[in-house]
């Protein structure tokens, strides 16, 4: 984190303490929020592929172009594009509900077009209790990226090795 400028003045006293300063208040907020850390992991993995023409975190989809209090918006945690082919990624720090999967599939289908992909990235380790979520994601054509996939850089490999039409 120090190398890429997120923290400063890193000091590590072996077996005693670690101290540093956050670069700024926004970085401090991001790194103290588990959801933001998950988004940063996914963003970093997309960046490491060196495969995308554009990459953004916290992309807002405004369904009604800001029509005041009637505005309907969704946030995509990470969105990557290669040419005109997008990948929509939703990161979840809680149990993934069917509604979240449906929302992601609708965004992909409405704004993605042919060849677009949707990925759900739940935090925490893969468990048997996630089997229904995985089945529903598969039915909707949504890829599931587990925490171990991120930790072991498997998402980078998957993104590099999957053809984008």
VMD Tcl script that draws the C-alpha trace (Angstrom):
set ca {
  {0.00 0.00 0.00}
  {2.90 2.31 0.65}
  {4.38 1.58 -2.78}
  {1.20 2.63 -4.55}
  {0.69 5.71 -2.38}
  {-2.25 4.68 -0.18}
  {-0.31 4.98 3.07}
  {2.75 6.95 4.18}
  {5.41 6.74 6.90}
  {5.14 2.98 7.29}
  {7.14 1.69 10.26}
  {7.26 -1.93 11.31}
  {8.93 -2.96 14.54}
  {9.22 -6.75 14.32}
  {6.92 -8.40 16.84}
  {6.03 -5.07 18.45}
  {4.06 -2.64 16.34}
  {3.08 -1.31 12.95}
  {2.37 2.35 12.31}
  {1.55 4.43 9.24}
  {-0.51 7.40 8.07}
  {-3.26 7.24 5.48}
  {-2.56 9.38 2.44}
  {-5.81 11.30 2.93}
  {-9.24 11.08 4.53}
  {-10.83 9.37 1.52}
  {-8.21 6.59 1.52}
  {-8.70 6.21 5.28}
  {-12.45 5.80 4.83}
  {-12.00 3.29 2.00}
  {-9.48 1.12 3.79}
  {-11.45 1.00 7.04}
  {-14.61 -0.20 5.27}
  {-14.58 -3.92 4.42}
  {-16.79 -3.32 1.37}
  {-14.36 -0.81 -0.05}
  {-11.45 -3.17 0.52}
  {-13.28 -5.88 -1.43}
  {-13.94 -3.43 -4.27}
  {-10.28 -2.40 -4.27}
  {-9.22 -6.05 -4.49}
  {-11.44 -6.61 -7.54}
  {-10.35 -3.31 -9.10}
  {-6.70 -4.23 -8.56}
  {-7.23 -7.66 -10.15}
  {-8.86 -6.08 -13.19}
  {-5.99 -3.62 -13.44}
  {-3.39 -6.40 -13.15}
  {-4.77 -8.15 -16.24}
  {-3.69 -5.20 -18.40}
  {-6.58 -6.23 -20.58}
  {-9.13 -3.47 -20.22}
  {-9.49 -0.18 -22.06}
  {-11.44 1.41 -19.23}
  {-11.91 0.56 -15.58}
  {-13.96 2.35 -12.93}
  {-15.10 1.70 -9.39}
  {-18.42 2.89 -7.97}
  {-20.08 3.46 -11.36}
  {-23.60 4.83 -10.96}
  {-26.34 3.80 -13.36}
  {-29.04 6.47 -13.45}
  {-32.10 4.83 -15.01}
  {-34.08 8.06 -15.33}
  {-31.34 10.62 -15.92}
  {-31.64 12.35 -12.55}
  {-35.35 13.14 -12.45}
  {-35.28 14.48 -8.92}
  {-36.80 12.41 -6.12}
  {-38.10 9.88 -8.67}
  {-34.57 9.02 -9.81}
  {-33.74 5.32 -9.84}
  {-30.06 4.46 -9.55}
  {-27.87 1.44 -9.07}
  {-24.19 1.34 -8.20}
  {-21.80 -1.07 -9.85}
  {-18.82 -1.64 -7.61}
  {-16.44 -2.25 -10.51}
  {-16.99 -1.93 -14.24}
  {-14.38 -2.82 -16.84}
  {-14.58 -2.59 -20.61}
  {-12.56 -3.92 -23.48}
  {-13.64 -2.25 -26.68}
  {-17.40 -2.11 -26.28}
  {-17.66 -5.27 -24.16}
  {-18.32 -4.56 -20.46}
  {-17.89 -6.59 -17.30}
  {-20.16 -5.63 -14.42}
  {-18.97 -6.58 -10.92}
  {-20.98 -6.40 -7.73}
  {-19.16 -6.89 -4.42}
  {-21.16 -8.01 -1.39}
  {-20.07 -8.09 2.25}
  {-23.32 -9.74 3.33}
  {-25.26 -12.77 2.18}
  {-26.03 -12.49 -1.52}
  {-29.79 -12.38 -1.95}
  {-31.67 -13.31 -5.11}
  {-32.61 -9.64 -5.54}
  {-28.94 -8.67 -5.84}
  {-28.36 -11.35 -8.47}
  {-31.46 -10.30 -10.41}
  {-30.38 -6.66 -10.30}
  {-26.93 -7.51 -11.62}
  {-28.37 -9.66 -14.42}
  {-30.75 -6.86 -15.44}
  {-27.93 -4.31 -15.55}
  {-25.81 -6.66 -17.65}
  {-28.63 -7.47 -20.04}
  {-29.88 -3.89 -20.37}
  {-26.56 -2.10 -20.73}
  {-24.09 -4.79 -21.71}
  {-25.20 -6.34 -24.91}
  {-23.77 -9.46 -26.49}
  {-20.62 -10.76 -24.85}
  {-20.99 -8.77 -21.63}
  {-20.30 -10.47 -18.32}
  {-21.61 -10.16 -14.78}
  {-19.60 -11.17 -11.73}
  {-20.69 -11.32 -8.08}
  {-17.90 -11.19 -5.49}
  {-19.09 -12.04 -1.96}
  {-16.74 -11.55 0.97}
  {-15.86 -14.36 3.30}
  {-14.89 -17.91 2.60}
  {-16.93 -20.20 0.35}
  {-19.38 -22.27 2.34}
  {-21.98 -24.95 1.63}
  {-24.67 -22.48 2.65}
  {-23.90 -20.50 -0.50}
  {-24.94 -23.39 -2.78}
  {-28.42 -21.95 -3.52}
  {-26.86 -18.57 -4.37}
  {-24.33 -20.25 -6.67}
  {-27.10 -22.19 -8.43}
  {-29.18 -19.03 -8.95}
  {-26.11 -17.15 -10.21}
  {-25.41 -19.96 -12.67}
  {-29.03 -19.86 -13.91}
  {-28.63 -16.13 -14.55}
  {-25.22 -16.49 -16.19}
  {-23.44 -14.67 -13.38}
  {-19.92 -15.74 -12.44}
  {-19.20 -16.13 -8.72}
  {-15.80 -15.03 -7.45}
  {-15.11 -16.26 -3.93}
  {-12.71 -14.64 -1.47}
  {-10.07 -17.33 -2.10}
  {-10.20 -16.52 -5.82}
  {-9.21 -12.96 -4.97}
  {-6.64 -13.91 -2.38}
  {-4.90 -16.36 -4.72}
  {-5.10 -14.06 -7.78}
  {-7.38 -16.56 -9.56}
  {-9.63 -13.73 -10.72}
  {-6.68 -12.25 -12.61}
  {-6.17 -15.58 -14.40}
  {-9.87 -15.98 -15.14}
  {-10.11 -12.49 -16.61}
  {-6.95 -12.95 -18.68}
  {-7.91 -16.36 -20.02}
  {-11.58 -15.80 -20.82}
  {-12.13 -14.67 -24.39}
  {-13.94 -11.38 -24.80}
  {-15.81 -11.36 -28.08}
}
mol new
graphics top color blue
foreach p $ca { graphics top sphere $p radius 0.5 }
foreach p [lrange $ca 0 end-1] q [lrange $ca 1 end] { graphics top cylinder $p $q radius 0.2 }
display resetview
